[in-house]
């Protein structure tokens, strides 16, 4: 069984080979530190064209346009926030000229801002930043790559922003620490479940770790990914970080050897991040042909699985407690329910109920199930950082 049979709704051929690093390649080509990378690229177009054409010649099916930090928030640090549309268009045009008819992805980075209540940015404000960038790129790219995400809530805002203006496929990759979680404690499993509700096309990890470490973190998600119909991405660094802050770089052959193991484990979209180059991509290209997973997972439904950004639980739909009414005693009632259950169950009758649960969400550590009004539940689902299970009022 090939990968496209496992993921019949995925729009591109699998296994899929992405590109390698762009940032480290730019520095090696002479880009100084402290400059706006996107502005420097536009002043040195031949550099990015060579980097990306080299990746295509090495075997990449797709490259990421050099639009990583070309959103309003990041560009404002350089006084360029009024140039979002023009800059993204020019950058994507450069990539298109370099790669011809191969697939081109819009590369979207974190803004550096945090959502309330942790930060001072609303979901709507952050989503609008990504909508603006996606609007500039949509006619020029084949799909979107929302990458290097360190916070699930912000990743969700980015997906919502892109989805508001585009129907093209959206890939998302998180980046994790040595703990196997993001900087904010989000687990890859919870991120996959949460983002699956938004209709993403692919999910995985990039940066931070080498390929060996990334394999251990993402391979366990293979059964869930098949059940959700969302293929997995691995775009690791050239090697793992060392205690002295350096990185151990694998040779291209060593990297490709782990790449073969990744494919055998069910991860079918590969590429490279920091420290990788066209020789790594060429080596991966040699091992990806006729690749299939070594074992096929049993299919199951994730419909009754709820999660926060950190914990998952299967909701016992046929045996539910009385739901909590979101009133002034919401947190106290939640504490009482948590003594007997590993989830919380709310009645959401109005938009005000949904907002009350969202206000309390930072203090609610268990996954959530809800019943009630569909419109109010959809509002909660949109803003809640996790996957919510809906239960019919009659159980």
N, C-alpha and C positions, 0 to 999 in steps of 0.2 A: 504494500500500500504506500503510495507516495504522499508527500505533504499536502498537495493541493486537494487530494481526496479527503484528508483529515480536516482541512479548512476550506470547504467548498465555496464559501462566500468571499474568500480573500481575493482581491482584484488583480494581483500580480502573480507571476510564476514563482514557485517555491522549489528548492531553497533559494533565497534571495541574498545577494551579496551587496552590502552597502560599501561606502568608502572608508578610508582610514582617517587619521587626524588631519585637521585643518590648522588649528591654532599653533601646534608645535612646528608644523611645516612652514607656516608664515614666519615664525621667529627664526627658523633656520635659514630662511630666504632673506633675512635682513630687517624684518619689521621690529622697530624698537619697542621697549616696554613703555607703558604710560600713554600711548596714543589710542585713538579710537580705531580699532581694527578695521571696521567697515569703511571708514574714511580713507585709511591707508591703502586698503585693497583697491579702492576706486582710483587712487593716485598711482597704483602699480598694477594695472590690470593683467599684464603678462604673467605676473607671479601666480595669481590664482588660476589663470587659464592653464598654466603648465601643471600645477598641482592636480587639478581636476581631470585634465586629459590623461595624465599619467595613471590616475586611478581607473579610468575607463579602459585604457590599454592593458592594465593589470587584471581586469576581469570584473570590475564593479558593474552591477546592474543599475545602480542609482548613486548619485552624489547629492550631498546636502549643499544647497546654495549658501554662500557666506553671509547669511542674514542673522546669525546667532544673536547678536546684541542690537539688532536694528529695530528695537521697539522704542516707543516714545519715552518710557521711563529711563532706560539705559542711555539713550542718546542725549537726554537732557543733561547728563553729567559732562558732556562735551559741548553743550550749547547747540545741539543739532536736533532738538526735538521737533522742530518745524520741518524736518527733511525726511520724515518717515516714508512717505509714498515714493518720492523721487529716488531715495537711496535704495529702498528695497527693489524697485523696478530695475535700476541700473545694475545692482548686484546679481539679480536673477538673470538678467540679460547676458552678463558676462559668463555665468555658468552654462547657460544654454548654448552659447557660441562654442564653449570648450567641449561640451559633451554630445552635441548633435541631438540625435533622436532618443538617447538613453533617458531613463527616468530622472527627474529632478524633484528634490524635496525642498520645501521651505523649512529652514532650520530656525526654531524658536526657542529662546533661552528664558530662564527665570528673569523676573524684573528686578529682583533684589528687595522688593517690598514684601511685607507680610500682611495677611488678611486679619481683620479684626476678629476676635478681641486680642489676639497676640500682637498684631500690628495696628496700623491706622488706615488701612486700605479696605474698602468694601469689595465684596464679590463683584458687584456691578462695575466698579471702577477698574478692577484688574482685568475682568473679561473684556472691557472696552479697549484696553491697550492691545490685547491680542486680536480683537476684531479689526482694529485699524491696520495692524501689520498684515493680517491675512487678506484683507480687502485689497491691499496693494499688490499682493503676490498671487492671488487666486488664478488669474488668467495665464500665469507664467509657469506654474508648477503642477506636478502630477499628484503629489501628496504632501502632507505636513509631518514634520518630525519635531515634536515637543520634547526636548531632551534635557538631561542633566538636572532633573527636577528633584529638589531636596525636601519638598513639603507637598503632601498629597492634596491639601486644600488648594494650594496655588496651582498645582497641575490640573485639578478639576476646573478651576477658573479659566485656565488657558484653553482647555478643550471646549468649554462652553463658549468662549470668545470666538474660537475658530468655527465651531459648528453654527454659530449665529449668522455667519456670512458665507459659508462654503459647504458643499456637499462632497468634497473630495476626501479620500481616506486620511485618517489621523493616526499616526504612530505616537506612542508615549514611552519614554524611558526615564526611569528614576535612577538616582545615584545613591549608593549606600555606604555606610562606614564599615569598620571591621566587625561591628555588631551584627551585620546583616540587615540593619534597618537604616532608614534615612536619618539625617541629622536631627530630625524632629520626632523620631521614634516610629515612623510609619513602616509597616512590613510590606514586602513585595506582594504577598498574597492579598492583603487588604487593599492595596493599590489596584491590583488587577480586578478584584471584585467591584470596587467602587467605580472605576473608570469603565468597566464593561457596561454599566448602566447607561453610559453616555454614547455608546455606539462606536467606540474606538476600533480601529482595524487591526492593530498590533500593539504588543506591550512587552517591555523588557527592562534591561538595565544598561547603563553606560557609565564609563569613567570609574574613578576611585580604585577599582581592583584590577588584577590581572585576569587572564582567561581561566586559569585553574580555580581561583576563588569564585569567580562569577558563575562557573558551572555548578558549584556546590550550592549556590544561592538560588539559581533560577531553574535548574533541572526539576526540583520537586513540584514546580508549578505546571508541568506538562499535562497531567491528567485534567486539571482544572481548565487549562487553556483550550484543550480539545473540546471539553464539554461546553465551554463558552463560545467556541469558534473563533478564538483570537490567538494567532500564532505568536511565538515568543521571539524576542530580540536579545542578542548579546553583542554589545559593542565595548569590549574591555580595553583597558590600557595595555601598553606593551608588556607590562609586568606589574607585580605587586609592590606597594610602597614598603620601604624598609624603615627600621626604627630611627635611622639617622636622617630621615626625610628624603633620601634618594629612592630611585626605583630600579628594580632588577628587570632588565629588558630581556625577554625571551628572543631567541633567534627566530626568523620567519618560519623556519621548519618546526621549531618547538611550538610556536604559536599555532601553526596549522595543525599540528598533532592534537592539541587540545580542541581546536576547531572541529576536527573530525569527531572527537568525543562529544562535543556540544550537539552536533547534528545527530549522532546516535542517541543522545538523550532527549531528542525531540525539539531542540532549539533550532529553528530553520531560517532565521534572518540574522546574518552575521556581518560584522564589520570591525573596525578598530577605532579606539579613541587615542588619548594622549600617548605620544611616542611611537605610534604605528605609522607606516608609510606604504608606498605602492609595492614594496617587496613583500610585506606582510599580506597585503590583499592578493598579490599574485600567488603566494603560497596557499592561502585559503581557497583560491579559485581551483587549485589542483585537487583539493580533497572534497569539494562539494558536489561533484557530479555523481549521479545515481545514489545519493545519500538518502537513507530512510531511517526512521527510528528503530532501535534494536528491539523494543517491545511496544505493543500498542496498549494504551490505557483503556480501562473499562469506562464507558460513558456513564455520566450521572447528571442529574439536574441540580443546578446551583440556585434554583428559584427560591428555596426556603432557607438559604444561607444569608445571614445578616452579618454585618461587620462594622466596627469602628475603623479608625485608621490603624489600629493595633491588634484588635481581637476579632475572631470570627466565632459564630455559633450557629447551629442548625435550629431553626424555630419549629417547635412541635405544633404545627397548625391545628391538629385535631384535639389538642389538650391545652388550651390557653387559659391563663388566669383572667380575672376581671381587669379590664384596662384602666390605666391611670388617667384621671381627668386633669388636664394641664391648668391647674389653678394655683393659688398662692402657696399650696403645700406640695408642689410638684417634686421638688428635690427630696423632701422628707418621704413622700410616697415612693419615690424611686429607691431610696435607701431601704425601705421596708421590703419592696419587691425583690431587691438584690439579695436579701437574706435567704430566699427560697428558690430563686431562679437565676440563670446565667444570662438573662436578657431582660429588657424592659419593654413593656407593652402599653402603648398610649392610645387613647381615643382622640382623634384629630378631627374636630367638627368644623372649625373655622380657621381662617388665615391667622387669626390672633393666637389660636392654639398652636399652630405651627411655629409662629414666632416665639412663643413662650418656651417651646422645646428647644429651639435654636439658641435662645438666650441662656438656657441651662446646660446646653451641650458640653461646654468645657468642664462641667462638674459631673457629667454622666459618663462612666467608664465602660458600661456594658452596651452591646449592640442593641438595636431598636427594632421592634415590630409595631405596626400601627393598624388601626382600623378607622373608618369614618368617611369624611367627605373627600372625594377624589381630587378636587381642585386644591384643597388645603394640603393634602398629602403630597401632591406634585410640587407645591411650593417648598415643603419640608425636604423632599427628595433632592430638589435642585440645590439647596443651600447646605445641606447636611454633609459633613465630611465622613462618608461611610456608605454602606449599602443597607437600605431599609427594606424590610419584608412587609408587604401589605397582607392583612388578613381580612376576610369578609366579616361583616358585622355579625353574621349568624354562625361564625366559627368554621 
